[in-house]
Amino acid sequence: MRTEEARAEIEQRDAAPQRLRITFTKGENLRYISHLDLARTWERVLRRAGIPVLYSRGYHPHPKIVFAAALPVGCTGAAEVMDVVRQAPLVGGAAASFLTGDVFVSGATLSRYFALHVIVLPWLVFGLLVLHFVVVRKHGAAPPPGYAERNDPGMPFFPHHLLRIVMVSALVLAIAISLAALFPRPIGDPATPFELPDRLLSTWIVVDVSLGLIRYLGVWGFVGFSALGILLVVVPLVDRRSAVRFRKRPVAAAIGVAFFLGFLVFWVLGSRVDSVAPSSAVESRILQERAVPTPPPSGSDAADEAETATPEVGEEGAAE
């Protein structure tokens, strides 16, 4: 009983690995290399590259590498395909299972992301906005340097400041709509769990930045850049000095410049990276259970098919 529970726990932990599909060429120099030696070479390549490959269980674990077809000795191949089951970094398996909510991307995944974007994130932003107004109302806003109290009442909020806010908001919205109309982002075909797309099209800038970081700096580079952004947010809470010029606050200025320049650079690099869609090992039984049956043709469609089929039969008979 304990053995079955342990096996179920292991299968549940590794339920959502990341599968990498690699296409390679076996040229003339490797014509007389056997398939077993080729597999060992790929094991060494993956180990040398530092890719965390998922290994099998037991006394003699082996990396989970699957070749589409084994080439015989003396043959070459221009486009050979192999799949490598890769361990997701840190808590990637548990995070992938939590985010997808299923063994593959399905309606449960869309429901979770819909709830995240429509319910969780708006309420989180609303809570931060309320906290901002409460803190400003309680402590007030810090006056600018060199400010001296004057007897004049100053500029009223309504309608002067309110009109400025409306004008700036309308200008930003017009610029965003114009850029979206002039430079639209490409949109892929509708997602289906039965077909693996060639590449993923990202419509979010943060995705391109993440791809660039992971491609050129690795996982820990992505973690370090995220920590740099968090540090940029925390610096104003720790450093409470009144100086606002960059020369008097070199540390905060260096962190800000490094973060924004890195964001722009990896945004450009990540937009040129082709992201391969990860596929999980989904049993055919699950796909058959989730398959949507094709609706039968209606009466008009059947009549049209019969009309199109009748001339063909007549032509074949005439030819005979």
Order of alpha helices (4+ residues) and beta strands (2+ residues): alpha-beta-alpha-beta-beta-alpha-alpha-alpha-alpha-alpha-alpha-alpha-alpha-alpha
